[in-house]
Amino acid sequence: MVLPHYDSPAYAKHKLVEPSKKLQENVCSRHDEVMKMFCRTDQQSICYLCSVDEHKGHDTVSAAVERSEKQRELEVSRQNIQQRIQDRKKDVKLLQQEVEAINGSADKTVGNSEKIFTELIRLMEKRRSDVKQQVRSQQQTEVSRVRELQEKLEQEITELKRKDAELEKLSHTEDHNQFLHDYPSLSPLSESTHSSSIKIRPLRYFEDVTAAVSEFRDKLQDVLREKWTNISQTVTEVDVLLSEPEPEPKTRAEFLKYSCDITLDLNTAQTRLSLSDENRKVTLMSTNQSYSSHPDRFTDWCQVLSKESLTGCCYWEVELRGDVSVAVTYKNISRAVSSDKCKFGRNDKSWALDCNNNSYNFWSNNVRTPVSGPQSSRVGVYLDHRAGILSFYSISETMTLLHRVQTTFTQPLHAGLSFYYVEDSLIYI
């Protein structure tokens, strides 16, 4: 009569396990003994005779002990996976909230823009349409970016769950040798492609566009000439997901990768400034030039602006002779006021490095900062508009940092030059 396993007193203390599918693999081919031990030195299952023979002196333990240690490692891996799943769920929820906030802000901005534009004359109808289109386009772009990251996180959650199920299945393997055999074949847990938390740029989304449109309405004549660029760039600067800033270049070759072409705007040049070389060179003359009247022209200070507006990462160099001030400024700096409000660096709209024969001085918001550094006839300027970085370099055989500014730029910038003595000149490279 055959009795069930546990009904027989002789087997009452035996542990009943599932039959091994690879029983022969658990038997030592050398000694024909069951491999109940594990050699940590050689990372393989062995029998007792192996431990006192070719594995003598090795770090050997019972298969059960080794299994127990690997089981603990497996549990730690599962805990890490489960924690990452929770982190990703939080990130997904945060991104969903951002989608709702972006949509709400964009809808509100479009509504406000519509109300403002209905007050304008027929000539402004095209601009209204352009703003609406840009906001919607940027809204779609930002929502798409957020949703793309959201989808990636959800995919990672699915993969983590699959991996967890794989580990869980292995953790329930009763046979020690089967477990140890299958354990090395597990694919390692991949590195997370995303940070543990989502960084959100602390913006008011599209509300600043409404303010720009209001200014557009209030200053109609300026809008027709220049303010449209300000509105357009304000829309496109909405960037919810905070990306890492561009690494600042270290060598001149790296700086030159960001090189931009600079030409001077004749309509801004004070009448004693003479432009040449396709408006890439400017010289201070002793007599006035025959320029027509223009509202953008500087009237008191011998200054000139670039035609190009500067955003993103830009680098340019100037070759100077004499005492010259190299600057960047917002385009709405005053032009015809007989005071320091027009002078580069003497207001809150511009930043300037005065390059004299014997010294450098940096000016911002009418505050002078003495700058030390090697004298050179060439100065490099690096701008990272989004990161708010402005750096000036003395360039000879090497590049030497003269002064670096960390601030927040709220508008596109223009390169600017200011002169002090007759026949001082400067050339953009």
Residue pairs with C-beta under 8 A, 6 or more apart in sequence:
5 11
5 14
5 16
6 12
6 16
17 174
17 175
18 174
18 175
20 26
20 175
20 177
20 178
21 178
22 178
22 181
25 177
25 181
26 34
26 35
26 45
26 175
26 177
27 33
27 34
27 35
28 34
28 35
28 46
28 47
28 49
28 50
30 47
30 49
30 50
30 53
31 47
31 49
31 50
31 53
33 47
33 48
33 49
34 47
35 45
35 46
35 47
35 50
35 63
35 177
36 47
36 48
36 62
36 63
37 45
37 46
37 47
37 48
37 50
37 51
37 60
37 61
37 62
37 63
38 44
38 45
38 46
38 60
38 61
38 62
38 63
38 65
38 66
38 180
39 45
39 46
39 50
39 51
39 55
39 58
39 59
39 60
40 58
40 59
40 60
40 61
40 66
41 55
41 58
41 59
41 60
42 55
42 58
43 184
45 63
45 177
45 180
45 181
46 55
46 60
51 58
51 60
63 176
63 177
63 180
64 176
66 176
66 180
67 176
67 179
67 180
70 179
70 180
70 183
71 171
74 167
74 170
74 171
74 183
75 171
77 167
77 189
78 164
78 167
78 168
78 171
80 189
81 160
81 163
81 164
81 167
81 189
82 164
84 156
84 160
84 192
85 157
85 160
85 161
85 164
87 196
87 197
88 153
88 154
88 156
88 157
88 160
88 194
89 157
90 197
91 153
91 194
91 197
91 198
92 150
92 153
92 154
92 157
94 197
94 198
94 200
95 146
95 147
95 149
95 150
95 153
95 198
96 150
98 146
98 200
98 240
99 143
99 146
99 147
99 150
101 205
102 139
102 142
102 143
102 146
102 205
102 240
103 139
103 143
105 204
105 205
105 206
105 207
106 135
106 136
106 138
106 139
106 205
106 206
108 206
108 207
108 210
109 135
109 205
109 206
109 207
109 209
109 210
110 132
110 135
110 136
112 210
112 213
113 128
113 131
113 132
113 135
113 209
113 210
113 213
114 128
114 132
116 210
116 213
116 214
116 216
116 217
117 124
117 125
117 127
117 128
117 131
117 213
117 217
119 217
120 127
120 128
120 217
120 220
124 220
127 216
127 223
127 228
130 228
130 232
131 209
131 213
131 231
131 235
134 232
134 235
134 236
135 206
135 209
135 235
138 206
138 235
138 236
138 238
139 206
142 238
142 239
142 240
145 240
145 241
146 240
146 241
149 194
149 198
149 241
152 193
152 194
153 194
156 192
156 193
156 194
159 190
163 187
163 189
166 186
167 186
170 179
170 182
170 183
170 186
173 179
173 182
198 241
199 241
199 242
200 240
200 241
200 242
201 239
201 240
201 241
201 242
203 238
203 239
203 240
205 238
205 240
206 235
206 238
208 234
209 231
209 234
209 235
209 238
212 227
212 230
212 231
212 234
213 231
215 227
215 230
216 223
216 227
216 228
216 231
219 227
226 331
229 309
229 412
230 411
230 412
233 309
233 311
233 412
237 386
245 384
245 386
245 387
245 389
246 313
246 384
246 387
248 382
248 384
248 389
248 391
249 255
249 257
249 258
249 315
249 382
251 399
252 380
252 395
252 399
255 315
255 380
255 382
255 393
255 399
256 315
257 315
258 313
258 314
258 315
258 382
259 315
259 316
260 308
260 310
260 314
260 315
260 316
261 308
262 280
262 306
262 308
262 316
262 415
262 428
263 278
263 279
263 280
263 306
263 307
263 308
263 428
264 275
264 279
264 280
264 282
264 304
264 305
264 306
264 307
264 417
264 428
265 279
265 296
265 304
265 305
265 306
265 307
266 275
266 279
266 291
267 294
267 296
267 297
268 294
268 296
268 297
268 298
268 303
268 304
268 305
268 335
269 275
269 282
269 289
269 291
269 297
269 298
269 304
270 297
270 298
270 299
270 300
270 301
270 302
270 303
270 304
271 288
271 289
271 291
271 297
272 284
272 285
272 286
272 287
272 288
272 289
272 302
273 282
273 283
273 284
273 285
273 289
273 302
273 303
273 304
273 419
274 282
274 283
274 284
274 285
274 289
275 281
275 282
275 304
276 282
276 283
277 427
279 307
280 427
280 428
281 425
281 426
281 427
281 428
282 304
282 417
282 419
282 425
282 426
283 423
283 424
283 425
284 302
284 419
284 420
284 421
284 422
284 423
284 424
284 425
285 422
285 423
286 422
286 423
291 297
295 335
296 305
296 335
297 335
297 336
298 304
298 335
298 336
298 342
299 335
299 336
300 336
300 337
300 338
300 342
301 342
301 343
301 344
301 418
302 418
302 419
302 420
303 342
303 343
303 344
303 416
303 417
303 418
303 419
304 416
304 417
305 329
305 331
305 414
305 415
305 416
306 414
306 415
306 416
308 414
308 415
309 331
309 412
309 413
309 414
310 328
310 383
310 385
310 412
310 413
310 414
310 415
311 385
311 386
311 412
311 413
312 384
312 385
312 386
313 382
313 383
313 384
313 385
314 382
314 383
314 385
315 380
315 381
315 382
315 383
316 380
316 381
316 415
316 428
316 429
317 378
317 379
317 380
317 381
317 395
317 428
317 429
318 324
318 326
318 378
318 379
318 381
318 417
318 426
318 427
318 428
318 429
319 377
319 378
319 426
319 427
319 429
320 326
320 355
320 377
320 378
320 379
320 424
320 425
320 426
320 427
321 377
321 424
321 425
321 426
322 357
322 419
322 420
322 421
322 423
322 424
322 425
323 354
323 355
323 356
323 357
323 419
323 420
323 421
323 424
324 355
324 417
324 418
324 419
324 420
324 424
324 426
325 344
325 345
325 352
325 353
325 354
325 355
325 363
325 416
325 417
325 418
325 419
325 420
326 352
326 353
326 355
326 379
326 381
326 392
326 416
326 417
326 426
327 344
327 345
327 350
327 351
327 352
327 353
327 415
327 416
327 417
327 418
328 350
328 351
328 381
328 383
328 390
328 413
328 414
328 415
328 416
329 344
329 349
329 350
329 351
329 413
329 414
329 416
330 349
330 350
330 410
330 411
330 412
330 413
330 414
331 411
331 412
331 414
332 349
332 411
333 342
333 344
333 347
333 349
333 350
334 341
334 342
334 347
335 342
336 342
340 346
340 347
340 366
341 347
343 418
344 350
344 351
344 352
344 363
344 416
344 418
345 351
345 352
345 354
345 362
345 363
345 364
345 366
346 363
346 366
347 365
347 366
348 365
350 364
350 416
351 362
351 363
351 364
351 390
351 405
352 362
352 363
352 364
352 416
352 418
353 360
353 361
353 362
353 363
353 371
353 379
353 392
353 402
353 403
354 360
354 361
354 362
354 363
355 379
357 375
358 375
359 370
359 371
360 370
360 371
360 372
360 373
360 402
360 403
361 368
361 369
361 370
361 371
362 368
362 369
362 371
362 392
362 402
362 403
362 405
363 369
364 405
369 403
371 392
371 402
371 403
373 394
373 400
373 401
373 402
374 394
374 396
374 400
375 394
376 394
376 395
376 396
378 394
378 395
378 396
378 429
379 392
379 393
379 394
379 395
379 402
380 392
380 393
380 394
380 395
380 399
381 390
381 391
381 392
381 393
381 415
382 389
382 390
382 391
382 393
383 389
383 390
383 391
383 413
384 390
385 409
385 412
385 413
388 405
388 406
388 407
388 408
388 409
389 404
389 405
389 406
390 404
390 405
390 407
391 401
391 403
391 404
391 405
392 401
392 402
392 403
392 404
393 399
393 400
393 401
393 402
394 400
394 402
415 428
417 426
419 426
